[in-house]
Amino acid sequence: MSTGQISRLMKDRGFGFIKSTSSPDEIFFHASSLDAVTFDELREGESVEFDVEADPRNPSRSRAANVKRGA
């Protein structure tokens, strides 16, 4: 499982981006990829843990899955 911080939240659109501790790139996540937390509970700068998977809409890009609050 990877770790990072919420860098941006697009509350009105239901998605955001995570700044991973292991990659210089931001990773997209959708509200439907959350685990044990609701989208409205998340805050920018909050630590999270997540899995990385291929984006089904664009397999050359990655997205976060199973996003939950970090330890």
C-alpha positions as CSV (number, residue, x, y, z in Angstrom):
1,M,0.0,0.0,0.0
2,S,1.3,3.5,-0.9
3,T,1.1,6.6,1.3
4,G,0.7,10.3,0.6
5,Q,-1.2,13.5,1.3
6,I,-4.4,14.9,-0.3
7,S,-3.0,17.7,-2.4
8,R,-6.3,19.0,-4.1
9,L,-10.0,18.2,-3.6
10,M,-12.6,19.1,-6.2
11,K,-15.6,18.8,-3.8
12,D,-18.1,19.9,-6.5
13,R,-16.9,17.2,-8.9
14,G,-16.3,14.3,-6.5
15,F,-12.6,13.7,-7.1
16,G,-9.1,14.8,-6.0
17,F,-5.4,14.3,-6.2
18,I,-2.9,12.7,-3.9
19,K,0.8,13.7,-3.6
20,S,2.5,10.3,-3.2
21,T,5.5,10.0,-0.9
22,S,7.1,7.6,-3.5
23,S,6.4,9.5,-6.7
24,P,6.8,13.1,-7.9
25,D,3.5,12.9,-9.7
26,E,0.0,13.5,-8.3
27,I,-2.3,10.6,-8.4
28,F,-6.0,11.0,-9.3
29,F,-8.7,9.5,-7.1
30,H,-12.5,9.5,-7.4
31,A,-15.0,9.5,-4.5
32,S,-16.0,6.0,-5.4
33,S,-12.5,4.7,-4.6
34,L,-12.7,5.6,-0.9
35,D,-12.6,2.9,1.8
36,A,-14.0,3.5,5.3
37,V,-14.1,7.3,4.8
38,T,-16.5,9.6,3.0
39,F,-15.4,12.2,0.5
40,D,-16.8,15.1,2.6
41,E,-14.6,14.0,5.5
42,L,-11.4,14.4,3.6
43,R,-9.3,17.6,3.9
44,E,-6.4,18.9,1.8
45,G,-3.1,18.0,3.5
46,E,-4.5,14.9,5.2
47,S,-2.4,11.7,5.2
48,V,-3.9,8.8,3.3
49,E,-3.0,5.2,2.3
50,F,-4.0,3.8,-1.1
51,D,-3.4,1.2,-3.8
52,V,-2.4,2.2,-7.3
53,E,-4.2,0.7,-10.3
54,A,-4.4,1.4,-14.0
55,D,-7.1,3.9,-15.0
56,P,-9.7,2.0,-17.0
57,R,-10.5,5.1,-19.1
58,N,-6.8,5.6,-19.9
59,P,-4.6,2.5,-19.2
60,S,-1.4,4.5,-19.6
61,R,-2.2,6.5,-16.5
62,S,-2.6,5.4,-12.9
63,R,-5.2,6.2,-10.3
64,A,-5.6,5.6,-6.6
65,A,-7.9,2.9,-5.3
66,N,-9.0,1.8,-1.8
67,V,-8.1,5.2,-0.4
68,K,-8.3,5.5,3.4
69,R,-6.9,7.7,6.1
70,G,-3.3,7.2,7.0
71,A,-2.0,6.0,10.2
